[in-house]
Amino acid sequence: LTTEISSKAADLDILQAFEPVVRYTHGEKFFPMDVEPYVRASSLWLHVPDGTDQEVVPEGELTLEKLVERRDAPFRSLFYLRFVHPLDLSASAAALAAERRLEKRQGSEFTAGLGRLARGGLLPRLGDGLFSLSLLLRGTVPGATAAAAAIKYDEIHSTDPRFVYQGRVVRQSGWTVCQYWFFFAYNPWRSGFHGVNDHESDWEMISVYLYEDAGRLVPAWVAYASHDFHGADLRRRWDDRVDLELEEGHPVVYAGAGSHAAYFRRGEYQAEVPLPVPRRVKRIAEALDDFWRVRLGQGDDTRRPLRIPFVDFARGDGVAIGPGQPNEWTPNVIDETTTWASEYRGLWGLFARDPISGENAPAGPMYDRDGSPRPSWFDPLGFAGLAQVTPPPLELEVMESELRRLESRRSEIESEVATETVQIRELGVRLASMHGSPHLAAEAARIEAEALEQGARLTALRRERSESEAVLEGLRLRIERQRTGDPDDARAHIRHAAEPVPVSTMRFNHAAEIWAAISISALLIGLAVLILASPSNVWAELVVLVLVFVIGESVLRGTFVRTINRVGVILALIAVVVLVFTYFVYVVVVFLCALAAFLLLQRIRELRA
Amino acid sequence: VRRRPIAVTLVGMLALATGAYHVVDGIVVLSNGGSASRIAEGSVDLALGILALAIGRGAFRIARWSWAAFMTWAVIGLTHQLLRHFFYDDPNYVAMAVDAVTVLVLTPLDIQVAFGVRPPPRQVLDLDNRDLVESS
């Protein structure tokens, strides 16, 4: 399964030797493309701090050369591209209709199955409603932009049907890193796949880490950029057969529908978005969650409060691109001298003025949205938590060197312990000889303090010796295993791994789906009816209505026991507070009597004993 | 054999007592006769009494369904009493206290495990330190 290539090979050959197979989800409309036709079909804009936006280069006139021309701009201003121009009502309607025709022609309609809404309960759906409302207040990509972008991308793709990656080979600390950057014209996760956000343009990246052995480059690790994961959790070892799938020596990537996030395994992944609530509310929710899990012993519930679940569909049942697939890659080698990558620091799509950035387009491969260098570009090893990992051919040498250093340090510690022991004993003898001589009290106190200090030093040395013994033992074992060719655990570095969630099933799938879609609206309409029909009792009736909705839904979802328990505990705690306030005097009296009885019992037991 | 926690025995007895009270009350109302609404009231009382007796019996046998029925009963009772406290008059604080105790008694994980409504907590097997002779 392992491909190897000469370390003297050209960057392009190295990239092609390990290029990935990417499997997209059926319904995906945007695929990796060259940046040139995208730029040619876009206009360049400048957002200035006073809030106005100026068109710098109109669509049709922009080229890669014009994109990187030096332009002066005030501080905190931002250049951005615009792939889809503002649409009026009729243009929006036309774009949506054309997109539907395109879907039919391509056969690319997406079916969510048991959708995201039906997977979460009533509360997450309420949170989702608030999240949707927040889109009205935050800046977003305008409606129908996704449809217009899909049509525009289809036009480009029909004249330039290549699937392109921007490949980069970087050599760092004994590693050769192949970075595959994928550029998409649009990220339609929210509008097309019930996800979190939409934005013009999208950059995704995967890396393959190679080491040199006897003049050959051998793959050791791969890292896929993914939601909510960082550092070592992003990478898998080449021989990790649990997660990493290889096809003829090429790593297989399952891309999220619309989000284009990369996953090792096919499936549907749950991403969580925290609700933008004040810190105090968050702290209260966490305290209540802690009370529920720890105090009430309900510890096995792993869901976190105030988070909205979203699904990233990485089914891999759509277009496949890569070696041995119906669609091949066209590589485009880039590096720091590639001007569109290094000299254009603006956004690659619409600046939607979203303060939390989810709807703003990303910057290029070398930069973050604020124009600062992108860590995955300048520190590809640190990006995947590989900075502390030695390339395998050098590992034995590094371990032996560390072993020698630790052994030498152990000898030093032995010698220091012996010296310190002699010194502290001398202090002890001097101290003992002063006993019974009151005129030496001050000197005795000084020596006692000195002995105490020396004792602490001795303890620290002995601790260090004990710890280094354990490290030495582990190191020797590892060296032995390395020499015998016994591989260590390929997954030992993983703390949190993205796991596809099991496909949800419910008692009445279709009914659950319909209910999920209408329940929040039905609840609000019910509230409106109550306000009109029975305004004097509206609060009491609202409580009953919400309880009926929550418990009714739990029956449908098969979570009745958990739900009725939670509702019961909340009501019981309120009842306890009500009872304490109502019968405060009696509560105090009962408490005092109970305390008195307890103490009396204790004393009587003591007397009897 | 599942052991019945003492707290469950206590709330089971409470349920039996409640059931007996409702049954007797229902029978008295029905035997006195009267208007249709009185007969309906007596019938509901009788039905509730029989249900409470069944729940109490289920609690003694730590039957899975009785936990759900008991909790539902307590939730309905608490909702009723709390609404009366906050929005109407004349709440029954004794009933409120009994329902709150019922909920709090039935909530701990070990009680739910005893009833079979929750699986026992995951146990980590210490395979490295297992007794090889015993485990063989």
Interface residues (C-beta under 8 A of the other chain):
Chain A: L296 G297 Q298 G299 D300 N537 W539 A540 V543 V544 L547 I551 F560 V561 I564 N565 V567 G568 V569 L571 A572 I574 A575 V576 V578 L579 T582 Y583
Chain B: W67 A68 M71 T72 A74 V75 L78 T79 Q81 L82 L83 H85 F86 F87 Y88 Y93 M96 A97 D99 A100 V103 L104 L106 T107 P108 L109 D110 Q112 V117 R118 P121 R122
